[in-house]
Structure formats: structure tokens, C-alpha cells
Amino acid sequence: MNQYAILRRHGWKSAGDLEKAAERSTQVGDEQMPEDIRWIRSYVLEEGEGAVGTVCIYEASSPEAIRQHASTADLPVDEIIPIADTVIVRPDPEPAAS
């Protein structure tokens, strides 16, 4: 499998909508497509007026598998970008308390 970054700009009207989408994404990936796609992590983007977008990192068999997963889970996809390499300067910081 290859790694991809998936850009989802202005994908959800609220953090609650994103939480529901994450549940659908996990269910579809784990139950229907476990050999084709694996969600690694997401960075949530503040899009203004309470809306959020994401940059998601996935392992997938192909961009088509990502599109199929997104369609089945009712997720937006603005752009799929293959990841060429990873450079880790520091580990991700701990998330801020909500």
C-alpha cells in the first residue's frame, strides 16, 4: 500500500459533523475495505464560522480505493496527493485540551 494525503476543505459545518463522518469512515474502512485502505491520522483545519476541513493521511491500494471509501462513507475529497517520503523533525505535539 502507498501513503496519500487527502485534502477536504470546508468538509463539515461543525466539529460534531466531523465526528459523525469519522465514525462512518472507520466503519467502512475496517469492515468493508480492510485490505484496500487504512486511516492513519487527520489534522483538523479551522475553516472559519465553525466549519472545519481536514488533511487526512491514509495508506491505500490506490487513489481509486480512496475515492470508493469516500463515496461509501459520504466523505468529501478535494484532492488526493501521493506522499513521496516522511521527514519527522519532532513528534506531533499533544493536542490542546478541549
C-alpha positions in Angstrom: 0.0 0.0 0.0 1.1 3.6 -0.6 0.6 6.7 1.5 -1.7 9.5 0.5 -2.7 12.9 1.9 -6.4 13.7 1.3 -7.4 17.3 1.4 -11.0 18.0 2.5 -11.6 21.8 2.6 -14.7 23.1 4.2 -15.9 19.5 4.6 -18.1 19.9 7.6 -20.2 22.6 9.2 -19.2 21.7 12.7 -16.9 19.5 14.7 -19.9 17.4 15.6 -20.5 16.7 11.9 -16.8 15.7 11.5 -17.1 13.3 14.5 -20.0 11.5 12.8 -18.0 11.4 9.5 -15.1 9.9 11.3 -17.3 7.1 12.7 -18.6 6.3 9.2 -15.0 6.4 7.8 -13.7 4.0 10.4 -16.6 1.6 9.9 -16.3 1.5 6.1 -12.5 1.1 6.2 -12.4 -1.5 8.9 -15.4 -3.6 7.9 -15.8 -3.2 4.1 -12.3 -2.3 2.8 -9.7 -3.5 5.3 -7.4 -4.8 2.5 -7.6 -1.6 0.5 -7.5 1.4 2.9 -6.2 2.3 6.3 -6.7 5.7 8.1 -3.5 6.8 9.8 -4.3 10.3 11.1 -6.0 13.6 10.4 -5.3 17.2 11.0 -8.4 19.3 11.5 -8.4 22.7 9.8 -10.2 25.7 11.2 -12.1 27.0 8.2 -14.0 29.9 9.9 -17.5 30.3 11.2 -17.3 27.0 13.0 -16.7 25.0 9.8 -13.8 22.5 9.7 -11.8 20.7 7.0 -9.1 18.1 7.2 -5.8 16.9 5.9 -6.0 13.1 6.2 -3.2 10.6 5.9 -4.1 7.2 4.6 -2.5 4.1 3.4 -4.4 2.8 0.4 -4.0 0.4 -2.5 -4.8 3.2 -5.0 -6.4 6.7 -5.3 -9.5 4.8 -6.7 -9.8 2.9 -3.4 -9.7 6.3 -1.5 -12.5 7.6 -3.8 -14.5 4.5 -3.3 -14.1 4.7 0.5 -15.1 8.4 0.5 -18.1 7.7 -1.6 -19.3 4.8 0.5 -18.7 6.8 3.8 -20.2 10.0 2.4 -17.0 12.0 2.7 -15.8 14.9 0.6 -12.5 14.6 -1.3 -11.0 17.8 -2.8 -7.5 16.4 -3.6 -5.6 13.1 -3.3 -1.8 13.6 -3.1 0.7 10.7 -3.1 3.2 11.0 -0.3 6.8 10.6 -1.5 8.5 10.5 1.9 8.2 11.4 5.5 10.6 13.7 7.4 10.0 13.8 11.1 11.8 16.7 12.8 9.8 16.4 16.1 6.9 14.2 17.1 3.4 15.6 16.8 2.6 17.9 19.8 0.0 16.7 22.2 -3.5 18.1 21.3 -4.8 21.0 23.2 -7.4 20.3 25.9 -10.9 20.9 24.6 
